[in-house]
Amino acid sequence: MERLPERTNLRDQVYDILKKRIIFREIESGGKINEEELAKSLGVSRTPIRETLLRLEHEGIVKIIPRRGAFVVSQSKEKVIDLFQVREVLEGLVARLATENMNRELLDHLKLCLEKVSSGEDDNNRLLKYTPADVEFHALLLEACDNELLKNMMASVNAHLQMVRLRTVALPGRPEQTVREHYEIVAAIEKRDSTLAENLMRKHVASVRRDAQENMPLME
């Protein structure tokens, strides 16, 4: 039984544990999450379990179906490919516009995002930090691009992206490669080279797409 440590934020602990189980496929894509069993295994009531499930549903990782329960979201190969094709073009444009509009404060925040996942922590803790740091990195670029139409288009893409992020983070070497690619993008932004930033971002998204396609059984 995986009991939670004392003197800690209960909701965050339950969230981290359940998310980790989904990342490492202890609960398969499309699989039902047993609230009662999970609560019993963690030694908690069902209230923090339900709060966690609502949080994961908001992130696009879990789908709650009335009178049936909560299920891990599954992704088809076709959906993943479609998503990356659109994302490559849009994220490239985001990087270009962000470079043209970047200020020192946002640039410092971008660097901080990278530092969060570059520290010498154990792999499990780094993996848990990686996804929110990756989301924040791209959100900061989107904020800097200052284009409302593009923001709305990216919101539609991001609604389907979180589960893919969660699967790719578990691919061997992918988090480390992403951090390296992000550093290259930030360097281009700092040099105010918008063309290079766009090309590097498109190259980065294409790299993630190839890894996803080569590991589709782990993505679905």
Buried (B, 14 or more C-beta within 10 A) or exposed (E): EEEBEEEEEBBEBBBBBBBBBBBEEEBEBEBEBBBEEBBEEBEBEEEBBBBBBEBBBEBBBBBBEEEEBBBBBBBEEEBBBEBBEBBBEBBBBBBBBBBBBBEEEBBEBBBEBBEBBBEEEEEEEBBBBBBBBBBBBBBBBBBBBEBEEBBEBBEEBBEBBBBBBBBBBBBEEBBEBBBEBBBBBBEBBBEEBBEBBBBBBBBBBBBBBEBBEEBBEBBB
